Amino acid sequence: MTAEVPLSVIMPVWNAKRYIRKAIDSILNQTFSNFEFIIVDDGSTDRTLDLLQQYEKKDSRICIISRPNTGIVGALNDGIKAAQGIFIARMDSDDIALPERLNLQVAYLEKNPNCVILGTSIYFMDAAGNIVKKGDRPTEHKEIENELLKGNGGAIIHPTAIMRREAVLKVGRYRQEAKYLEDLDLYLRLAQIGELANLDETLLCYRVHYQSINYKKFLIQSERYGIILKEAYESRDLPFDNTIVESCLNSRQSPADDHRDWAVTSLEFGSSKVPLKHALAACLWEPLNRKSWKCLSYVIKRLLKII
């Protein structure tokens, strides 16, 4: 690796052997190839490290950092500390980057020096890798920041983000006290020193499964929303109302809600099995909820072209 490369891709991993091959391959097969790929193994206890070492032997762009488990914040900061890139790209071990992702994002950042972080739109995948929904993101700074101030860290999907390393270091990297909301916290601080943006292209397949950190973090760490958002409002001289936190917490969908949603939205992708699978899953999660059975009926009728 050179002393300075255009891009460092950072991927924290922990017990990720189920999905990690596709995640790594999707980065190695990017049309933009001038990067270092820093993979931080956060004390995995399965065969993840063995798989990573196999890849490291095959591709000189890969650098494995293996150390005891500290959690995602420590893993991310260790990756940033090792990074030599002008830009830092995030990647997660269960997602799939589409081939033009890095090329289009780096090109945008090079043309827009005031932009400190850039995300993209996404496709939502279920655990099996089926595309179930398209997820467009807001593209303009003001709209993104407004969503962040409502507690919506998904205004920039974390594994789509590419950031200027200098900006990340300037705001102090990820903070341990914001663990499980570390993306929202970092975005809010970056928004005060530069522009936030999302490309309107769909450049990542984002996997949603109920064992993921992304899902668990809301259930475990929701009380941290108040601390992070209050600080963000005060730093902007804006009045803070705790009902913002309550609204954020109440907006979270249940697994059955997700399956009902995906059952309908996945109809547009042409498969008959996927919508039916998620409609049935909603009924299994909430068998007494009429909405689940109505969803199943709707999907069956659509598949049979009755309506």
Disulfide bonds with the S-S distance in Angstrom:
none
